[in-house]
Amino acid sequence: MISRPTLIGALVVVELAIMGGAFRAIGIGSGPPRPLSVHAWSWHPGAVAEAATPGGLDRTFTTGPAPHVVLDVHDVRVRIDAVPGAAVRVVDSAQRHGWVTGRVMPAQAERTADGVRITVPSGEGIVSLGWFERELRVTVPPGATVEVAATSRVDAAGLRSRLMVRSTDGSIHVRDHRGEVDVRTNDGRVELTDVQGTSVLAQTRDGSLTLTRVAADRLDARTDDGRISADAVRLVDGALTTRDGRVRVGYTPDSTATVNVRTADGRITLPDGGSTDGEDGDRHNRTVRLGSGQGRFEVSSGDGSISITPGAQV
């Protein structure tokens, strides 16, 4: 919780900045405007220093080519990059502009029996008059199995094994991935680009889904509130569903599924160029056969139009 003196001090800084701008506007003072020095007016230097320095962690662990890496982090953007090698490196960094106060918790990394565990506890009362961004960058071998529990944005690239992400309040971006994917967020969009695996699961409660060059034996992508855009996606088994939003699907030539297409309120555009406007029950529910029709796939929207057209190969 932010103390009363800290809050009052923040308001003083803001008022001083406004007054300085007003004086310059009417010609009081000479020379170019200078930024207000936060430290010169600081009434709580410990809080400013603590927020500006989140720990500076930079550690490397020799793990072998296929470690199990677990992240449980709060209030920090996560970036995971796969590079050839047999080590895991963890780098915690932050950038700040202006005045920042609050308690920023340091990152911790430790060796486990099968890999590395990384934690960042939740901070307390972070307030900024300006800009503050913190990033945890983790470099892993391509064969690493990665599990992430986070509260902010997560980016992962280059992995060749299983990836699982749970984010409470942030978007998830995965690219150049080969292996199982299971990503879910409560509030944020999900983007998958150049992803192939036996199973790909992507869910968001409030956000869009964007899939580009995705191939899986089972693909399940769902959003409660948001559009779905899928380009060069292989359809075999699974579903693309939204409760509120339009759906656009470009399927690959090697898709092989019987696709059930449903919308409660919207137009359906089919691969043969035909379309329906959903004026009756039959037009709300259509079936499309792709290839041999071996798999079972569902494309649905509670409130939105659906377009299914041929697309490029993955």
Long-range contacts (C-beta under 8 A, 24 or more apart in sequence): 1-124, 1-125, 2-101, 2-102, 2-125, 2-127, 3-44, 5-43, 5-44, 6-43, 6-44, 6-47, 6-101, 9-41, 9-42, 9-43, 9-44, 10-99, 10-101, 10-127, 10-129, 12-41, 12-43, 13-38, 13-41, 13-99, 13-129, 14-129, 16-41, 38-98, 38-99, 44-101, 47-101, 47-102, 47-103, 48-99, 48-100, 48-101, 50-102, 50-103, 50-104, 51-96, 51-100, 51-101, 51-102, 51-103, 51-104, 51-126, 51-128, 51-132, 52-94, 52-96, 52-100, 53-94, 53-104, 54-92, 54-93, 54-94, 54-104, 54-105, 54-106, 54-107, 54-134, 55-92, 55-104, 55-106, 55-107, 56-92, 56-93, 57-90, 57-91, 57-92, 57-106, 57-107, 57-108, 57-109, 58-89, 58-90, 58-91, 58-92, 59-89, 59-90, 59-109, 60-87, 60-88, 60-89, 60-90, 61-87, 61-88, 61-89, 61-90, 61-109, 61-111, 61-116, 62-86, 62-87, 63-87, 63-88, 63-111, 63-115, 63-116, 63-141, 63-144, 64-141, 65-141, 65-142, 65-143, 66-141, 66-143, 66-144, 66-145, 66-161, 67-114, 67-115, 67-116, 67-140, 67-141, 67-144, 67-145, 68-112, 68-114, 68-115, 68-116, 68-144, 68-145, 68-147, 69-115, 69-116, 69-117, 69-118, 69-138, 69-140, 69-144, 69-145, 69-146, 69-147, 70-112, 70-115, 70-116, 70-117, 70-118, 70-146, 70-147, 71-117, 71-118, 71-119, 71-136, 71-138, 71-146, 71-147, 71-148, 71-149, 71-150, 72-117, 72-118, 72-119, 72-120, 72-149, 73-107, 73-118, 73-119, 73-120, 73-136, 73-148, 73-149, 73-150, 73-151, 73-152, 74-105, 74-120, 74-121, 74-122, 74-123, 74-150, 74-151, 74-152, 75-104, 75-105, 75-120, 75-122, 75-123, 75-126, 75-134, 75-151, 75-152, 76-107, 76-120, 76-134, 76-135, 76-136, 76-150, 76-152, 77-133, 77-134, 77-135, 77-136, 77-152, 77-153, 77-154, 77-155, 77-170, 78-135, 78-136, 78-138, 78-148, 78-150, 78-152, 78-153, 78-154, 78-155, 79-135, 79-136, 79-137, 79-138, 79-155, 79-156, 80-138, 80-139, 80-140, 80-146, 80-148, 80-154, 80-155, 80-156, 80-157, 80-159, 81-137, 81-138, 81-139, 81-140, 81-156, 81-157, 81-158, 82-139, 82-140, 82-141, 82-142, 82-144, 82-157, 82-158, 82-159, 82-160, 83-139, 83-140, 83-141, 83-142, 83-158, 84-141, 84-142, 85-141, 86-141, 87-139, 87-141, 88-115, 88-116, 88-138, 88-139, 88-140, 88-141, 88-144, 89-138, 89-139, 90-116, 90-118, 90-136, 90-137, 90-138, 91-136, 91-137, 91-138, 91-139, 92-120, 92-134, 92-135, 92-136, 92-137, 93-134, 93-135, 93-137, 94-132, 94-133, 94-134, 94-135, 95-131, 95-132, 95-133, 95-134, 96-128, 96-130, 96-131, 96-132, 96-133, 97-130, 97-131, 97-132, 98-128, 98-129, 98-130, 98-131, 98-132, 99-128, 99-129, 99-130, 100-126, 100-127, 100-128, 100-129, 100-130, 100-132, 101-125, 101-126, 101-127, 101-128, 102-126, 102-127, 104-134, 107-136, 115-144, 115-145, 122-151, 153-188, 154-183, 171-207, 172-202, 172-204, 181-216, 189-226, 190-221, 190-223, 196-314, 208-245, 209-240, 209-242, 213-314, 214-314, 215-252, 215-314, 227-304, 231-311, 231-312, 232-311, 232-312, 232-313, 232-314, 233-311, 233-314, 234-314, 235-259, 235-290, 235-295, 235-297, 236-294, 236-295, 236-297, 237-295, 237-296, 237-297, 238-295, 238-297, 238-298, 239-297, 239-298, 239-299, 239-300, 240-297, 240-298, 240-299, 240-300, 241-298, 241-299, 241-300, 241-301, 242-300, 242-301, 242-302, 242-304, 243-301, 243-302, 243-303, 244-301, 244-302, 244-303, 244-304, 245-301, 245-303, 245-304, 246-301, 246-304, 246-305, 246-306, 246-307, 247-299, 247-300, 247-301, 247-304, 247-305, 247-306, 247-307, 248-306, 248-307, 249-299, 249-306, 249-307, 249-308, 249-309, 249-311, 250-309, 250-310, 250-311, 250-312, 251-290, 251-308, 251-309, 251-310, 251-311, 252-311, 252-312, 252-313, 252-314, 253-310, 253-313, 254-291, 254-313, 255-290, 255-291, 256-290, 256-291, 256-292, 256-293, 256-294, 256-295, 257-290, 257-291, 257-293, 257-294, 257-295, 257-296, 257-297, 258-287, 258-288, 258-289, 258-290, 258-293, 258-295, 258-296, 258-297, 259-287, 259-288, 259-289, 259-290, 259-297, 259-298, 259-299, 259-308, 260-285, 260-286, 260-287, 260-296, 260-297, 260-298, 260-299, 260-300, 261-285, 261-286, 261-287, 261-288, 261-299, 261-300, 261-306, 261-308, 262-286, 262-298, 262-299, 262-300, 262-301, 263-300, 263-301, 263-302, 263-303, 263-304, 263-305, 263-306, 264-301, 264-302, 264-303, 265-302, 265-303, 265-304, 266-301, 266-303, 266-304, 266-305, 266-306, 267-305, 267-306, 268-305, 268-306, 268-307, 268-308, 269-305, 269-306, 269-307, 269-308, 269-309, 270-308, 271-308, 271-309, 271-310
